[in-house]
Amino acid sequence: MSLSALRVLCVDDNRDAADSEAMLLEMIGCDVAVSYDGASALAEALRFRPDICLIDYNMPHVDGCTLARRLKKWRPADSIYLIAVTAHGSDDVRQETTRAGFDRHFVKPVPWHDLAGALADVERALGRAELVSAQRVLAD
C-alpha cells in the first residue's frame, strides 16, 4: 500500500467555503490546494496534480462543468476523481454534472461523514494507505 496522502483540490468561488473545506481535509491528512475560480483551478491542477477535485457547480466565467470537462480531457489516462459540491441538487443539474464527468454530486452543506466516505472510496480505488478511513473510525 502507498503511504502517500490523497491530493485534493478544493474549487469554490466562495472563499470561506473553499478554505473551510481545505482545513477539514488537512485535519484528516490530505494534501490540499485551493482555487477560487475555474480558470486558476485548471492552472493549479496542472501544477498540483490532484487525485480528487471538489468543485462548485456555479462559478463565474469557468463554471464547474466546464472545468470538469477540461480536467477529464487533460488527464484521460490518469484517474482523477471529480466531486461536485454545490447548492444545486435538482435532477437536471445532477444529470449535467454526470455528463460533464463528475463521479459524485453532493449538495451543500455536505454531511462530513458522506464526504469522508467518498474520500475513503477513492483511497481504496487508488490502493492508498486509507488514512481517511482511519480518521473516520476515530471520529465515529
ZIGI-V902892 format. One record per pair of residues at least 12 apart in sequence whose C-alpha atoms are under 8 Angstrom apart, sorted by the first residue. I is the first residue (numbers start at 1). J is the second residue. Records with the same first field share a line. If there is no record, write none. Layout:
I: J, J
This chain:
1: 127, 128, 129
2: 127, 128, 129
3: 128, 129
4: 128, 129
5: 29, 30, 31, 128, 129, 131
6: 29, 30, 31, 50, 51, 52, 123, 128
7: 30, 31, 32, 33, 48, 49, 50, 51, 52
8: 30, 31, 32, 33, 50, 51, 52, 53, 54
9: 32, 33, 34, 35, 41, 45, 50, 52, 53, 54
10: 22, 32, 33, 34, 35, 53, 54, 55
11: 34, 35, 36, 37, 38, 41, 53, 54, 55, 56
12: 35, 36, 37, 55, 56, 59
13: 35, 36, 37, 56, 59, 60
14: 36
15: 36
18: 34, 35, 36
19: 34
22: 34
28: 131, 132, 135
29: 131, 132
30: 132
33: 48
37: 59, 60, 62
38: 59, 60, 61, 62, 63, 64, 67
39: 61, 62, 67
41: 67
42: 67, 70, 71
45: 71
50: 80
51: 79, 80, 81
52: 80, 81, 82, 83
53: 80, 81, 82, 83
54: 82, 83, 84, 85
55: 82, 83, 84, 85, 86
56: 84, 85, 86
57: 84, 85, 86, 88, 97
58: 86
64: 84
65: 96, 97, 100, 101
66: 100
68: 82, 100, 101, 102
69: 100, 101
72: 101
81: 102, 103, 122
82: 101, 102, 103, 104
83: 102, 103, 104, 105, 106
84: 97, 102, 104, 105, 106
85: 105, 106, 107, 108, 110
86: 105, 106, 107, 108
87: 107, 108, 109
88: 107, 108
89: 106, 107
113: 136
116: 132, 133, 136
117: 133
119: 132
120: 132, 133
